Amino acid sequence: MSSGASEQLANKVALVTGSAQGLGRALSDRLAQAGAQVALLDLKEQEVTAAAAEVAEQYGVDTLGLAADVTDEESVARAFDAAVERFGRVDIVVSNAGILISGDITEFDVAKWAKVVEVNLVGYMIVAKHAARVMIPRGSGVIIQINSKSGKTGSYKNSAYAASKFGGIGLTQSLALELAEYNIRVNAICPGNLLDSPLWVDSLYKQYAERWGKTVDQVRQMYIDKVPLKRGCAYDDVADAMLFLCCDGASYITGQALNVDGGQTMH
């Protein structure tokens, strides 16, 4: 990804949750590269403040780093108010914050199961609620949820995550219907496995290798072999889809859950 801003989203203001690192940071970078001013939200105050400063320096756009917990409505409301105060409006909201806890259903701690739903689904609802609050008076806006291929098909011993993501697609479709009269489009992106992300490299490969008696390389290859296009999903794949959905070329697209998974899910 080259440095320097383009003009695709010039004069637009974007807000991204879960953006101090990983995919959320990559999406913030892409929005800034396209010329948008960006409010970065994350639980980690120091990290998100630093990330916002780095994005501003690299792409020459105005940014704001905000500490917020997507499951705490007052926290989210304050963050949106701060973004509006700083930039005057919010045109694009990307609800990316999420967690993953897996486990056998007979042993799954109910509180942990509920926590996944609280962050991934209720958190998305709270973010979308306040996005709509600031977008409706302007009569335009784009809301994008970062969902998952697990929002389209069940996931082995991953019931909490899949349930939260299936719910996210239902919420996306419902909000698209409700907000269409205000010219606010609501869509979801369903990435495949981000096999080079910190979650996989630092955690999942080792867990699965131990569980299945395989090497890390064997686990990685097993997941690649499941994908018709024979590679994992990259941050840029998700960012490309997000940028398309943000732009005028997608002005007739709402209520959709776009698969970005190399053909692994075809519905």
Number of C-alpha atoms within 10 A of each C-alpha: 8 8 14 14 20 15 12 18 22 16 12 21 24 27 28 25 30 26 30 27 16 13 22 24 23 19 24 30 26 25 31 31 26 20 23 29 28 28 28 29 32 24 17 17 15 13 17 25 19 14 23 24 16 14 26 19 14 15 23 17 20 19 28 23 25 29 22 24 21 29 19 14 18 13 15 24 19 15 25 24 17 16 23 15 10 13 19 11 18 25 23 26 26 28 28 25 24 21 13 17 14 17 15 11 13 6 7 16 12 10 9 15 21 14 20 24 24 18 21 30 25 21 24 27 22 20 30 21 16 19 25 23 13 18 23 16 9 15 14 19 24 23 27 26 29 25 31 26 24 22 24 19 14 15 15 11 14 18 20 24 27 26 21 27 28 20 18 25 25 14 22 26 18 13 22 21 15 13 19 16 12 15 17 25 28 28 26 28 25 23 26 24 22 19 20 14 16 13 13 16 14 11 11 16 20 16 13 16 16 13 9 9 10 14 14 17 11 13 20 21 15 11 14 18 13 14 18 12 13 14 19 23 21 18 20 14 16 23 20 13 17 22 17 13 24 25 13 11 10 12 14 8 13 24 20 16 25 20 23 21 25 20 14 17 17 9 9
